[in-house]
Amino acid sequence: MATYKTKGIVLRRTDISEADRLVTVFTDTEGKIKIKAKGVRWLFSKNRGHLELFSYSDLVIAEGKEMDVLVSAYTIESFKKIRDDLKKTAEAYYLAEICDKMTAEKEKNERIFNLLLDALRFLDALVPSLLPSFTHSLTSFFELNLLSALGFKPELSLCVHCRKKLQPISNFFSYKLGGVVCPSCSSRHDPKSLKIDQSILKALRVFLSYNLETALKLKIDEQKAQAIKTISEGFLRYIAEREFKSSKFIKSVNE
C-alpha cells in the first residue's frame, strides 16, 4: 500500500466507531482531504494527541481504495491557547468551517493553507484582552482573502459595472455584482448594495493587498470594523449560498 507525507491543519473530526475517527485536514500539498484515523479514540493511541482540532501536524497517510488511512501523526504546532479560550475557540471554529465548506477535496491551494495557518498563529498568540479589538478585522481579512484565493476577489478600484475609476466619494458594495459600484450604477443595477465611505474602501484594499500582520496594524474603530465585517461576511454568504453554523457559536460566547 502506497504512503505519502504531508503537513496539515485539522478542520473537523467525526467519530465513526468506538475507536475510529474521520478527520478532515487542510494540507499544504494535497488541499483538503478526509482520512480515517483508526484506533485514535483509544486512550493509549500513539496518534491521539496529534489530531486535536486546529492542530498543525506532520502526517503519514496510506492510500486506500475508498478512503486514505492515517499511519502516523506528529504535532508541529498545537495552538493550545486557542482551545483553552472559549472566544478564541469560537473564532477558530468559524475559520475552519468556512475553509472546509468553501473548498473541494484534493485541490491544492497553498494560499488558503498559508492564510489559515497565519490566522491560527495570530489568534493563538493574541492576548485574550485584545481579542475584541481584532476579532472583526481578523475574520474580515480571512473571509476576503479566502474568496480571493477561490477566484472571487471583489473589484475595489473600478466600478464593477461601468468600469470607470471610482471617485473619492461614498460608493457602494454590491454582493450581486461582485465589488464596488459608483452611486449611479448602484441605483440602477443594485439598489440593495451597501453604502461605503472612503475609509472603509481603503481598509478593504489594504486587507486584499498586504499580509495579515500588516493589515491588522491598520487603525479601525469599532463602528467601521463592524461595517467591514458586514461586507466581508455578507459577500461570503452570497457566494456560498449558505449560512455557517459557527457564526451562531461566536455570537453566543460573546453575549
Phi and psi in degrees as a GROMACS rama.xvg file:
@    title "Ramachandran Plot"
@    xaxis  label "Phi"
@    yaxis  label "Psi"
@TYPE xy
-71.7311  143.771  ALA-2
-123.531  159.036  THR-3
-142.803  156.747  TYR-4
-110.145  144.398  LYS-5
-157.975  168.722  THR-6
-115.232  137.729  LYS-7
-149.658  161.184  GLY-8
-111.396  127.56  ILE-9
-74.6217  118.414  VAL-10
-94.3562  -36.9944  LEU-11
-157.414  149.562  ARG-12
-135.277  136.831  ARG-13
-133.109  126.218  THR-14
-71.3264  129.787  ASP-15
-119.582  -4.11612  ILE-16
-166.229  -176.569  SER-17
-64.2373  -23.3769  GLU-18
-118.722  -23.9018  ALA-19
-107.569  158.233  ASP-20
-134.415  148.604  ARG-21
-97.0545  121.828  LEU-22
-117.355  127.22  VAL-23
-98.5841  124.787  THR-24
-129.793  138.145  VAL-25
-100.796  118.588  PHE-26
-108.754  163.56  THR-27
-78.2762  -26.4711  ASP-28
-109.942  -20.4166  THR-29
-116.777  -6.47712  GLU-30
76.6099  -149.983  GLY-31
-81.3225  130.232  LYS-32
-134.6  156.303  ILE-33
-116.141  129.078  LYS-34
-130.124  150.189  ILE-35
-92.5001  124.816  LYS-36
-105.69  96.5484  ALA-37
-73.5562  134.247  LYS-38
68.5731  7.86592  GLY-39
-70.8599  -17.2333  VAL-40
-82.3915  -12.8356  ARG-41
-69.4146  144.251  TRP-42
-57.6736  -36.3268  LEU-43
-102.079  17.1402  PHE-44
-63.7743  133.363  SER-45
-67.0178  -21.9896  LYS-46
-97.6764  -6.49802  ASN-47
-52.3608  -49.9537  ARG-48
-81.393  -2.85037  GLY-49
-103.99  6.21277  HIS-50
-126.189  34.1129  LEU-51
-66.9513  152.872  GLU-52
-57.4793  134.76  LEU-53
76.6889  -7.26223  PHE-54
-62.0332  146.149  SER-55
-107.156  115.725  TYR-56
-135.253  153.43  SER-57
-78.9657  133.226  ASP-58
-129.034  140.324  LEU-59
-116.15  125.182  VAL-60
-129.318  138.055  ILE-61
-98.2964  132.535  ALA-62
-70.511  134.427  GLU-63
-122.997  162.502  GLY-64
-65.6047  -45.3419  LYS-65
-102.35  -34.5242  GLU-66
-154.066  140.117  MET-67
-71.604  151.201  ASP-68
-122.078  134.787  VAL-69
-67.8603  131.942  LEU-70
-97.5321  -50.3044  VAL-71
-154.216  157.47  SER-72
-141.752  145.721  ALA-73
-143.28  125.581  TYR-74
-68.591  129.662  THR-75
-93.6283  -50.9209  ILE-76
-138.331  128.581  GLU-77
-90.9948  -24.7292  SER-78
54.0786  43.6263  PHE-79
-62.3397  -33.1305  LYS-80
-65.5482  -25.0674  LYS-81
-70.178  -48.9185  ILE-82
-69.3772  -21.5176  ARG-83
-85.0412  -5.76256  ASP-84
-124.729  119.272  ASP-85
-61.0855  -40.191  LEU-86
-69.3347  -38.1341  LYS-87
-65.8868  -40.1222  LYS-88
-60.1473  -43.1445  THR-89
-61.0836  -43.5133  ALA-90
-63.9752  -43.2017  GLU-91
-66.2317  -37.3749  ALA-92
-57.0889  -43.2194  TYR-93
-64.6979  -46.3124  TYR-94
-60.104  -43.6404  LEU-95
-66.4024  -40.5804  ALA-96
-65.3248  -46.3722  GLU-97
-69.1992  -32.2029  ILE-98
-64.4219  -41.7446  CYS-99
-66.961  -49.6901  ASP-100
-73.1791  -24.743  LYS-101
-95.1088  -4.69796  MET-102
-117.815  149.005  THR-103
-89.4057  159.354  ALA-104
-72.0694  145.275  GLU-105
56.0942  39.5568  LYS-106
-119.498  103.857  GLU-107
-60.6075  133.608  LYS-108
-151.481  93.9018  ASN-109
-65.4151  -31.246  GLU-110
-61.0551  -44.4151  ARG-111
-69.0325  -41.3905  ILE-112
-58.0957  -50.0254  PHE-113
-67.7188  -34.4628  ASN-114
-61.3536  -47.0247  LEU-115
-66.3322  -43.4135  LEU-116
-62.9104  -44.0996  LEU-117
-62.7518  -41.3039  ASP-118
-65.1383  -42.0853  ALA-119
-67.0385  -38.816  LEU-120
-63.917  -42.926  ARG-121
-63.4196  -45.7432  PHE-122
-64.1104  -40.7055  LEU-123
-64.7243  -39.7939  ASP-124
-81.4219  -16.6701  ALA-125
-68.1937  131.266  LEU-126
-63.6335  128.178  VAL-127
-51.0841  -35.4428  PRO-128
-66.6549  -20.4143  SER-129
-92.5317  -6.64327  LEU-130
-55.3122  -46.0622  LEU-131
-58.5914  -30.3349  PRO-132
-72.9573  -24.4969  SER-133
-111.166  -10.3775  PHE-134
-54.9851  -56.1325  THR-135
-62.4624  -43.2283  HIS-136
-66.1087  -41.1225  SER-137
-62.0966  -49.2003  LEU-138
-68.9571  -37.3201  THR-139
-63.0567  -44.5365  SER-140
-57.8833  -45.2836  PHE-141
-65.3446  -46.9287  PHE-142
-59.5466  -47.9388  GLU-143
-66.2206  -41.6509  LEU-144
-76.2242  -28.9751  ASN-145
-64.6858  -47.2548  LEU-146
-60.5318  -41.1657  LEU-147
-61.582  -43.5915  SER-148
-65.8844  -23.279  ALA-149
-93.4358  1.9947  LEU-150
96.5379  13.987  GLY-151
-117.792  39.1691  PHE-152
-65.4036  124.812  LYS-153
-71.4281  146.476  PRO-154
-78.0142  122.587  GLU-155
-124.366  -0.336517  LEU-156
-107.135  -37.8098  SER-157
-117.226  156.797  LEU-158
-61.1345  124.294  CYS-159
-65.7394  -17.3597  VAL-160
-97.6729  -57.8468  HIS-161
-88.2383  -11.5  CYS-162
67.7902  18.5645  ARG-163
-87.3807  152.613  LYS-164
-62.9107  134.969  LYS-165
-68.9955  135.205  LEU-166
-85.2732  154.807  GLN-167
-75.5788  61.3629  PRO-168
-133.96  -178.714  ILE-169
-70.5097  124.864  SER-170
-113.884  -162.307  ASN-171
-138.107  147.954  PHE-172
-107.439  125.968  PHE-173
-112.402  116.196  SER-174
-62.1157  -42.7902  TYR-175
-63.3838  -41.5332  LYS-176
-89.2969  -15.2473  LEU-177
87.356  34.2805  GLY-178
159.206  -159.291  GLY-179
-86.4944  138.63  VAL-180
-124.409  151.019  VAL-181
-73.5368  163.177  CYS-182
-55.757  -39.2896  PRO-183
-65.4787  -46.3808  SER-184
-70.5501  -31.6673  CYS-185
-61.8551  -48.573  SER-186
-65.8916  -30.5715  SER-187
-90.3168  -31.9098  ARG-188
-117.061  -16.9301  HIS-189
-159.116  80.9382  ASP-190
-61.4972  -17.0184  PRO-191
-87.5359  0.959667  LYS-192
-65.3189  155.054  SER-193
-96.4717  130.857  LEU-194
-70.9854  132.508  LYS-195
-134.091  139.442  ILE-196
-90.4057  178.316  ASP-197
-64.7045  -32.8249  GLN-198
-67.8856  -36.55  SER-199
-70.7291  -41.9537  ILE-200
-62.0198  -39.7991  LEU-201
-62.5464  -43.7944  LYS-202
-63.3769  -41.5297  ALA-203
-60.4387  -40.7654  LEU-204
-66.2003  -41.4078  ARG-205
-62.4182  -43.4279  VAL-206
-59.601  -31.6914  PHE-207
-98.1471  2.80454  LEU-208
-118.388  -16.7439  SER-209
-127.271  168.571  TYR-210
-75.7984  171.995  ASN-211
-59.1431  -46.8144  LEU-212
-59.058  -44.8803  GLU-213
-68.8371  -43.8807  THR-214
-61.9881  -37.5832  ALA-215
-79.8068  -1.65899  LEU-216
-83.3263  -12.5963  LYS-217
-64.6242  127.486  LEU-218
-82.2733  113.445  LYS-219
-129.938  127.46  ILE-220
-75.4521  168.046  ASP-221
-59.3557  -40.1249  GLU-222
-64.3505  -45.1146  GLN-223
-70.8873  -36.2848  LYS-224
-61.1431  -39.1124  ALA-225
-68.0602  -38.2707  GLN-226
-64.222  -41.7277  ALA-227
-64.7496  -41.0829  ILE-228
-63.3353  -39.1258  LYS-229
-58.9125  -42.1915  THR-230
-67.7515  -51.559  ILE-231
-66.8759  -42.3142  SER-232
-69.2437  -41.0276  GLU-233
-64.8337  -40.6912  GLY-234
-65.4943  -40.7603  PHE-235
-61.5587  -47.0762  LEU-236
-63.4026  -36.8946  ARG-237
-64.1706  -45.1287  TYR-238
-68.1438  -41.8129  ILE-239
-74.8216  -24.9506  ALA-240
57.3466  42.762  GLU-241
-163.314  162.692  ARG-242
-94.9453  160.759  GLU-243
-115.457  126.392  PHE-244
-58.5023  -38.9057  LYS-245
-68.962  -17.295  SER-246
-65.1589  -31.8856  SER-247
-70.2496  -35.6021  LYS-248
-62.8536  -42.8868  PHE-249
-59.8044  -46.0747  ILE-250
-62.5164  -38.6855  LYS-251
-67.3847  -38.1639  SER-252
-78.7289  -17.8065  VAL-253
-96.8183  -1.8581  ASN-254
